[in-house]
Amino acid sequence: MALENEKSFSDALRDAANNIGEIIRSEFQLAKIELKQNARRAITPARSAMIGGVFGLWAVGFFLLTVMFALNTVLPEWLSALIVFCIAGIIAMLLLAAGLAGFKRLDPMLERTTANVKEQVQWAKQQVR
């Protein structure tokens, strides 16, 4: 009788280990699916943003040329170019700092995967009791 209890306990332990392995594999699968869905949704806006960025850079370049040519009417060419360069550099540094600060605030956690893992841990705790 004691051997049957020990054997059933070892079987239960083996089953629990297999279940935990399956849970971990399914959580990785869920995380992978969630990342793919997010990536697919980001393709179209990213493409539009890149094209808009290229045209925006061209527009900024032509605007800066216009400012430089306007300053050329009252200042030497080298001084006009230096003034435009300094103003553009300051603006670029401010925008870059703001963008990097925004990236630091992003939450990289996968919400559904995290919720599922918490749920599975709670379930496992209840099974152990």
MDTraj code that builds the backbone (N, CA, C; nanometers):
import mdtraj as md
import numpy as np

residues = "MET ALA LEU GLU ASN GLU LYS SER PHE SER ASP ALA LEU ARG ASP ALA ALA ASN ASN ILE GLY GLU ILE ILE ARG SER GLU PHE GLN LEU ALA LYS ILE GLU LEU LYS GLN ASN ALA ARG ARG ALA ILE THR PRO ALA ARG SER ALA MET ILE GLY GLY VAL PHE GLY LEU TRP ALA VAL GLY PHE PHE LEU LEU THR VAL MET PHE ALA LEU ASN THR VAL LEU PRO GLU TRP LEU SER ALA LEU ILE VAL PHE CYS ILE ALA GLY ILE ILE ALA MET LEU LEU LEU ALA ALA GLY LEU ALA GLY PHE LYS ARG LEU ASP PRO MET LEU GLU ARG THR THR ALA ASN VAL LYS GLU GLN VAL GLN TRP ALA LYS GLN GLN VAL ARG".split()
xyz = np.array([
    [0.0813, -0.1187, 0.0000],
    [0.0000, 0.0000, 0.0000],
    [0.0858, 0.1254, 0.0000],
    [0.1969, 0.1225, 0.0754],
    [0.2850, 0.2384, 0.0823],
    [0.3518, 0.2631, -0.0527],
    [0.3858, 0.1554, -0.1237],
    [0.4484, 0.1715, -0.2540],
    [0.3544, 0.2370, -0.3542],
    [0.2255, 0.2053, -0.3474],
    [0.1291, 0.2657, -0.4390],
    [0.1212, 0.4154, -0.4155],
    [0.1216, 0.4589, -0.2886],
    [0.1166, 0.6016, -0.2572],
    [0.2418, 0.6730, -0.3073],
    [0.3587, 0.6079, -0.2875],
    [0.4822, 0.6677, -0.3337],
    [0.4846, 0.6766, -0.4861],
    [0.4374, 0.5728, -0.5516],
    [0.4364, 0.5742, -0.6969],
    [0.3391, 0.6803, -0.7481],
    [0.2230, 0.6925, -0.6891],
    [0.1281, 0.7926, -0.7345],
    [0.1802, 0.9334, -0.7048],
    [0.2536, 0.9504, -0.5957],
    [0.3125, 1.0810, -0.5653],
    [0.4196, 1.1160, -0.6686],
    [0.5021, 1.0192, -0.7049],
    [0.6062, 1.0449, -0.8054],
    [0.5433, 1.0722, -0.9417],
    [0.4345, 1.0000, -0.9718],
    [0.3637, 1.0281, -1.0971],
    [0.3061, 1.1691, -1.0956],
    [0.2504, 1.2072, -0.9822],
    [0.1941, 1.3422, -0.9703],
    [0.3030, 1.4479, -0.9834],
    [0.4173, 1.4199, -0.9248],
    [0.5286, 1.5129, -0.9332],
    [0.5782, 1.5245, -1.0771],
    [0.5877, 1.4123, -1.1471],
    [0.6293, 1.4116, -1.2872],
    [0.5281, 1.4872, -1.3732],
    [0.3998, 1.4635, -1.3473],
    [0.2958, 1.5358, -1.4209],
    [0.3042, 1.6860, -1.3956],
    [0.3287, 1.7223, -1.2697],
    [0.3407, 1.8647, -1.2370],
    [0.4587, 1.9272, -1.3104],
    [0.5703, 1.8574, -1.3158],
    [0.6884, 1.9084, -1.3874],
    [0.6575, 1.9237, -1.5362],
    [0.5897, 1.8261, -1.5943],
    [0.5517, 1.8348, -1.7363],
    [0.4571, 1.9517, -1.7599],
    [0.3614, 1.9707, -1.6670],
    [0.2663, 2.0815, -1.6806],
    [0.3366, 2.2158, -1.6712],
    [0.4316, 2.2276, -1.5804],
    [0.5046, 2.3529, -1.5668],
    [0.5841, 2.3809, -1.6949],
    [0.6453, 2.2784, -1.7510],
    [0.7169, 2.2953, -1.8775],
    [0.6243, 2.3410, -1.9888],
    [0.5067, 2.2819, -1.9949],
    [0.4084, 2.3200, -2.0964],
    [0.3604, 2.4637, -2.0758],
    [0.3410, 2.5017, -1.9512],
    [0.2993, 2.6393, -1.9201],
    [0.4060, 2.7376, -1.9664],
    [0.5301, 2.7073, -1.9377],
    [0.6389, 2.7974, -1.9776],
    [0.6465, 2.8080, -2.1296],
    [0.6349, 2.6952, -2.1995],
    [0.6369, 2.6983, -2.3463],
    [0.5194, 2.7798, -2.4007],
    [0.4026, 2.7630, -2.3422],
    [0.2865, 2.8380, -2.3921],
    [0.2999, 2.9874, -2.3636],
    [0.3621, 3.0235, -2.2523],
    [0.3831, 3.1655, -2.2223],
    [0.4807, 3.2277, -2.3217],
    [0.5863, 3.1539, -2.3574],
    [0.6784, 3.2049, -2.4587],
    [0.6085, 3.2185, -2.5932],
    [0.5231, 3.1234, -2.6260],
    [0.4476, 3.1294, -2.7507],
    [0.3554, 3.2508, -2.7509],
    [0.2880, 3.2763, -2.6392],
    [0.1995, 3.3922, -2.6284],
    [0.2781, 3.5221, -2.6432],
    [0.3942, 3.5293, -2.5797],
    [0.4772, 3.6496, -2.5895],
    [0.5202, 3.6723, -2.7345],
    [0.5562, 3.5645, -2.8026],
    [0.5983, 3.5733, -2.9422],
    [0.4836, 3.6231, -3.0303],
    [0.3649, 3.5709, -3.0091],
    [0.2482, 3.6131, -3.0869],
    [0.2171, 3.7597, -3.0600],
    [0.2232, 3.7989, -2.9334],
    [0.1933, 3.9369, -2.8969],
    [0.2940, 4.0338, -2.9594],
    [0.4204, 3.9968, -2.9611],
    [0.5226, 4.0819, -3.0227],
    [0.5015, 4.0930, -3.1735],
    [0.4656, 3.9816, -3.2385],
    [0.4411, 3.9841, -3.3831],
    [0.3223, 4.0739, -3.4159],
    [0.2156, 4.0659, -3.3358],
    [0.0983, 4.1501, -3.3596],
    [0.1349, 4.2979, -3.3466],
    [0.2113, 4.3311, -3.2443],
    [0.2524, 4.4703, -3.2264],
    [0.3403, 4.5171, -3.3413],
    [0.4290, 4.4306, -3.3883],
    [0.5172, 4.4671, -3.4993],
    [0.4372, 4.4888, -3.6276],
    [0.3396, 4.4026, -3.6535],
    [0.2569, 4.4184, -3.7742],
    [0.1799, 4.5490, -3.7711],
    [0.1263, 4.5842, -3.6541],
    [0.0504, 4.7084, -3.6430],
    [0.1403, 4.8310, -3.6574],
    [0.2681, 4.8176, -3.6308],
    [0.3588, 4.9318, -3.6342],
    [0.4169, 4.9576, -3.7729],
    [0.4027, 4.8643, -3.8671],
    [0.4682, 4.8791, -3.9973],
    [0.4146, 4.9992, -4.0752],
    [0.2839, 5.0105, -4.0913],
    [0.2267, 5.1188, -4.1718],
    [0.2561, 5.2563, -4.1117],
    [0.2322, 5.2773, -3.9814],
    [0.2662, 5.4090, -3.9263],
    [0.4157, 5.4391, -3.9338],
    [0.4992, 5.3383, -3.9184],
    [0.6437, 5.3605, -3.9250],
    [0.6851, 5.4018, -4.0660],
    [0.6265, 5.3378, -4.1657],
    [0.6575, 5.3725, -4.3051],
    [0.6170, 5.5168, -4.3345],
    [0.4961, 5.5543, -4.2929],
    [0.4498, 5.6913, -4.3150],
    [0.5379, 5.7919, -4.2416],
    [0.5761, 5.7588, -4.1193],
    [0.6611, 5.8488, -4.0416],
    [0.7982, 5.8654, -4.1069],
    [0.8533, 5.7571, -4.1617],
    [0.9839, 5.7664, -4.2272],
    [0.9771, 5.8539, -4.3520],
    [0.8753, 5.8348, -4.4334],
    [0.8615, 5.9158, -4.5548],
    [0.8389, 6.0616, -4.5175],
    [0.7532, 6.0847, -4.4181],
    [0.7301, 6.2211, -4.3705],
    [0.8565, 6.2832, -4.3143],
    [0.9368, 6.2036, -4.2470],
    [1.0622, 6.2530, -4.1922],
    [1.1593, 6.2967, -4.3004],
    [1.1667, 6.2190, -4.4086],
    [1.2556, 6.2547, -4.5203],
    [1.2124, 6.3875, -4.5811],
    [1.0825, 6.4012, -4.6085],
    [1.0346, 6.5267, -4.6655],
    [1.0494, 6.6420, -4.5666],
    [1.0305, 6.6123, -4.4403],
    [1.0503, 6.7156, -4.3377],
    [1.1945, 6.7636, -4.3325],
    [1.2894, 6.6696, -4.3453],
    [1.4306, 6.7090, -4.3473],
    [1.4623, 6.7964, -4.4683],
    [1.4078, 6.7610, -4.5831],
    [1.4276, 6.8448, -4.7015],
    [1.3707, 6.9845, -4.6779],
    [1.2505, 6.9908, -4.6211],
    [1.1868, 7.1200, -4.5965],
    [1.2694, 7.2034, -4.4989],
    [1.3181, 7.1413, -4.3945],
    [1.4008, 7.2132, -4.2974],
    [1.5292, 7.2614, -4.3637],
    [1.5896, 7.1781, -4.4464],
    [1.7109, 7.2179, -4.5174],
    [1.6887, 7.3393, -4.6059],
    [1.5801, 7.3389, -4.6811],
    [1.5513, 7.4536, -4.7672],
    [1.5160, 7.5776, -4.6855],
    [1.4486, 7.5589, -4.5733],
    [1.4184, 7.6727, -4.4868],
    [1.5472, 7.7337, -4.4318],
    [1.6390, 7.6476, -4.3878],
    [1.7655, 7.6980, -4.3354],
    [1.8467, 7.7688, -4.4438],
    [1.8421, 7.7175, -4.5663],
    [1.9073, 7.7872, -4.6779],
    [1.8449, 7.9245, -4.7003],
    [1.7133, 7.9307, -4.6918],
    [1.6440, 8.0576, -4.7096],
    [1.6861, 8.1575, -4.6024],
    [1.6934, 8.1120, -4.4784],
    [1.7365, 8.1999, -4.3692],
    [1.8804, 8.2457, -4.3922],
    [1.9655, 8.1542, -4.4345],
    [2.1044, 8.1895, -4.4594],
    [2.1160, 8.2932, -4.5722],
    [2.0417, 8.2723, -4.6802],
    [2.0463, 8.3693, -4.7914],
    [1.9903, 8.5041, -4.7475],
    [1.8886, 8.5036, -4.6622],
    [1.8335, 8.6298, -4.6128],
    [1.9362, 8.7026, -4.5261],
    [2.0072, 8.6284, -4.4420],
    [2.1114, 8.6905, -4.3592],
    [2.2286, 8.7393, -4.4442],
    [2.2521, 8.6761, -4.5598],
    [2.3599, 8.7178, -4.6492],
    [2.3433, 8.8604, -4.6975],
    [2.2222, 8.9101, -4.6961],
    [2.2004, 9.0469, -4.7449],
    [2.2580, 9.1502, -4.6493],
    [2.2735, 9.1134, -4.5198],
    [2.3251, 9.2104, -4.4230],
    [2.4543, 9.1650, -4.3550],
    [2.4924, 9.0402, -4.3685],
    [2.6116, 8.9859, -4.3026],
    [2.6988, 8.9128, -4.4043],
    [2.8250, 8.8887, -4.3697],
    [2.9082, 8.8056, -4.4584],
    [2.8556, 8.6616, -4.4643],
    [2.8872, 8.5912, -4.5725],
    [2.8358, 8.4551, -4.5922],
    [2.8743, 8.3612, -4.4791],
    [2.9995, 8.3654, -4.4346],
    [3.0443, 8.2735, -4.3310],
    [2.9704, 8.2979, -4.2002],
    [2.9407, 8.4233, -4.1682],
    [2.8711, 8.4542, -4.0439],
    [2.7243, 8.4110, -4.0527],
    [2.6648, 8.4295, -4.1694],
    [2.5262, 8.3841, -4.1894],
    [2.5166, 8.2335, -4.1704],
    [2.6106, 8.1601, -4.2312],
    [2.6106, 8.0141, -4.2193],
    [2.6339, 7.9710, -4.0751],
    [2.7238, 8.0389, -4.0047],
    [2.7513, 8.0053, -3.8647],
    [2.6301, 8.0290, -3.7758],
    [2.5601, 8.1368, -3.7951],
    [2.4408, 8.1663, -3.7154],
    [2.3337, 8.0598, -3.7378],
    [2.3092, 8.0258, -3.8639],
    [2.2089, 7.9237, -3.8956],
    [2.2499, 7.7894, -3.8372],
    [2.3781, 7.7540, -3.8474],
    [2.4284, 7.6292, -3.7916],
    [2.4066, 7.6227, -3.6403],
    [2.4394, 7.7287, -3.5685],
    [2.4251, 7.7295, -3.4223],
    [2.2790, 7.7158, -3.3797],
    [2.1917, 7.7891, -3.4442],
    [2.0489, 7.7812, -3.4089],
    [1.9943, 7.6414, -3.4389],
    [2.0276, 7.5867, -3.5553],
    [1.9809, 7.4515, -3.5912],
    [2.0385, 7.3470, -3.4961],
    [2.1647, 7.3623, -3.4564],
    [2.2269, 7.2677, -3.3633],
    [2.1611, 7.2689, -3.2266],
    [2.1275, 7.3860, -3.1765],
    [2.0602, 7.3965, -3.0461],
    [1.9224, 7.3312, -3.0517],
    [1.8481, 7.3607, -3.1571],
    [1.7151, 7.3000, -3.1722],
    [1.7264, 7.1482, -3.1826],
    [1.8249, 7.0996, -3.2576],
    [1.8437, 6.9550, -3.2731],
    [1.8750, 6.8891, -3.1391],
    [1.9602, 6.9513, -3.0592],
    [1.9952, 6.8934, -2.9283],
    [1.8733, 6.8895, -2.8359],
    [1.7923, 6.9949, -2.8367],
    [1.6731, 6.9967, -2.7517],
    [1.5735, 6.8881, -2.7930],
    [1.5513, 6.8743, -2.9238],
    [1.4586, 6.7715, -2.9721],
    [1.5111, 6.6310, -2.9453],
    [1.6406, 6.6107, -2.9631],
    [1.7001, 6.4804, -2.9366],
    [1.6882, 6.4437, -2.7889],
    [1.7127, 6.5385, -2.7006],
    [1.7001, 6.5130, -2.5565],
    [1.5560, 6.4789, -2.5200],
    [1.4597, 6.5505, -2.5785],
    [1.3189, 6.5226, -2.5504],
    [1.2797, 6.3840, -2.6017],
    [1.3287, 6.3468, -2.7202],
    [1.2982, 6.2145, -2.7756],
    [1.3563, 6.1023, -2.6925],
    [1.4797, 6.1171, -2.6490],
    [1.5427, 6.0136, -2.5664],
    [1.4720, 6.0009, -2.4317],
    [1.4281, 6.1113, -2.3756],
    [1.3530, 6.1057, -2.2498],
    [1.2208, 6.0320, -2.2694],
    [1.1585, 6.0498, -2.3859],
    [1.0341, 5.9780, -2.4156],
    [1.0553, 5.8282, -2.4259],
    [1.1673, 5.7854, -2.4830],
    [1.1971, 5.6426, -2.4924],
    [1.2166, 5.5809, -2.3550],
    [1.2719, 5.6550, -2.2636],
    [1.2947, 5.6026, -2.1286],
    [1.1633, 5.5776, -2.0556],
    [1.0570, 5.6484, -2.0949],
    [0.9269, 5.6310, -2.0289],
    [0.8445, 5.5168, -2.0875],
    [0.8901, 5.4556, -2.1956],
    [0.8154, 5.3453, -2.2567],
    [0.8123, 5.2245, -2.1642],
    [0.7011, 5.1532, -2.1660],
    [0.6854, 5.0333, -2.0841],
    [0.7048, 4.9108, -2.1732],
    [0.8168, 4.8385, -2.1576],
    [0.8437, 4.7253, -2.2455],
    [0.7705, 4.5970, -2.2060],
    [0.6926, 4.5981, -2.0986],
    [0.6262, 4.4769, -2.0512],
    [0.5155, 4.4343, -2.1472],
    [0.4996, 4.3064, -2.1608],
    [0.3916, 4.2498, -2.2408],
    [0.2740, 4.2253, -2.1470],
    [0.1683, 4.3008, -2.1643],
    [0.0589, 4.3008, -2.0671],
    [-0.0119, 4.1658, -2.0551],
    [-0.0525, 4.1090, -2.1677],
    [-0.1254, 3.9821, -2.1607],
    [-0.0373, 3.8700, -2.1081],
    [0.0880, 3.8685, -2.1512],
    [0.1791, 3.7637, -2.1057],
    [0.2028, 3.7763, -1.9560],
    [0.2233, 3.8970, -1.9080],
    [0.2447, 3.9186, -1.7653],
    [0.1227, 3.8751, -1.6851],
    [0.0039, 3.9104, -1.7322],
    [-0.1185, 3.8712, -1.6621],
    [-0.1328, 3.7190, -1.6603],
    [-0.1015, 3.6541, -1.7726],
    [-0.1107, 3.5073, -1.7780],
    [-0.0113, 3.4408, -1.6845],
    [0.1108, 3.4931, -1.6783],
    [0.2114, 3.4350, -1.5902],
    [0.1664, 3.4480, -1.4451],
    [0.1142, 3.5646, -1.4085],
    [0.0657, 3.5833, -1.2717],
    [-0.0477, 3.4852, -1.2403],
    [-0.1372, 3.4670, -1.3367],
    [-0.2487, 3.3743, -1.3185],
    [-0.1983, 3.2313, -1.3023],
    [-0.1000, 3.1920, -1.3827],
    [-0.0451, 3.0565, -1.3741],
    [0.0282, 3.0338, -1.2418],
    [0.0984, 3.1353, -1.1937],
    [0.1675, 3.1232, -1.0647],
    [0.0656, 3.1068, -0.9535],
    [-0.0413, 3.1841, -0.9596],
    [-0.1466, 3.1722, -0.8576],
    [-0.2094, 3.0331, -0.8615],
    [-0.2344, 2.9811, -0.9817],
    [-0.2917, 2.8480, -0.9953],
    [-0.1966, 2.7427, -0.9369],
    [-0.0663, 2.7570, -0.9680],
    [0.0310, 2.6595, -0.9184],
    [0.0388, 2.6629, -0.7660],
    [0.0305, 2.7812, -0.7076],
    [0.0328, 2.7914, -0.5621],
    [-0.0871, 2.7194, -0.5000],
    [-0.2024, 2.7320, -0.5616],
    [-0.3219, 2.6658, -0.5114],
    [-0.3117, 2.5153, -0.5249],
    [-0.2454, 2.4672, -0.6292],
    [-0.2305, 2.3228, -0.6489],
    [-0.1377, 2.2619, -0.5461],
    [-0.0374, 2.3396, -0.5042],
    [0.0596, 2.2889, -0.4072],
    [-0.0042, 2.2728, -0.2685],
    [-0.0983, 2.3594, -0.2343],
    [-0.1638, 2.3545, -0.1027],
    [-0.2479, 2.2348, -0.0882],
])
top = md.Topology()
chain = top.add_chain()
for i, resn in enumerate(residues, 1):
    res = top.add_residue(resn, chain, resSeq=i)
    for name in ("N", "CA", "C"):
        top.add_atom(name, md.element.get_by_symbol(name[0]), res)
traj = md.Trajectory(xyz[None], top)
